[in-house]
Amino acid sequence: KAGPNVIVHLDAEPAHALLCHESDDIIDVRRVRYLVALATGMREAELAALTFDDIDFDKATLRCFKQVKLVNGKWVTKPPKKNSHRVLPLHPTALAALLWWRDTGWSVHVGRSPQGSDVVLSDANGQHFINNMAHHLRLDLARAGLPVLFDGKHAFTFHALRRSFMSLLEAE
């Protein structure tokens, strides 16, 4: 949306800096969300729909078969955009983060142990959460001392992490 031949994305160095920035202001659930987005290319609504049952920790894969949408104040689950059902491999770093999140982080965040049907990247009540992720991403980029604009003129959105996945993959 930034114009012809402009793909708003993070290069490897700023992506790494965002994920590794030492700050209590970047909360763990967002850090894990950013890492999984960068490592899988999942859309924001697909990440919000992800449950622990969707992750095969032994095979290091996750099933991306749904997304969520807020309709009349209620979360509705539906197929992913363009019916793009897929099983995605998990990078070892993303797998380690999700294991830590399942075993430790989620319980601290929500206040109870997770069940298989629980939303992985939830709000503090264990519910779906997509509220203003582009704003949070820009705040967290700034906290990490990184630009909040691509090429000095295009605001980063959460979708930039999906584009970053592809750009990083192509660079490898």
Phi, psi and omega in degrees: 000353182278353180128172180300133176062020176247110179250105181289117183203169173258137171281174184301315184297310177293327177298315178297316180298320178297312183291329186259359182297128180276101179202130176288346180287336176266101187288153187302320182297323178287322178300315178294319179299315180298315182297314181295321177298314180293329184271344184237337185077017180291148176286159181304314182290333176289318177298320181293335181272346186299127175248166179296331176296337181282349184255127173259096184293331179288322181266356181056050177224162171222149180265122176252089185238006182203166172219167177240155178216142177272116181235118180051042177079005180235143178282129179241130177267136178214169179298156178295162180307138180058024182050039184277062176296135180200154171254124187250136174287148178254128173300144181307325179291319177293320177299314179299319179295318179292324175297313178299317181298316179296315188278334186225302190299315183298318180298320177293318182294317187259331179098012176203166178286144181283149172253166181303324182275357181288147178289127184294307185256067189266175169281184183292349177261004180082014182259166177305148182211121174225004190304107170056046182295330178297318178297315179297319179300314180296320176299316182290325174299315179297319178299327179274005179075026183252156177296147176261358178238138175276130183055026177074004183217346183246119181295137175290136171244171179298329179298339177299332178291324175296316178293326179296320177307310182293318180296318179293320179296315178298323181294330179281000000 
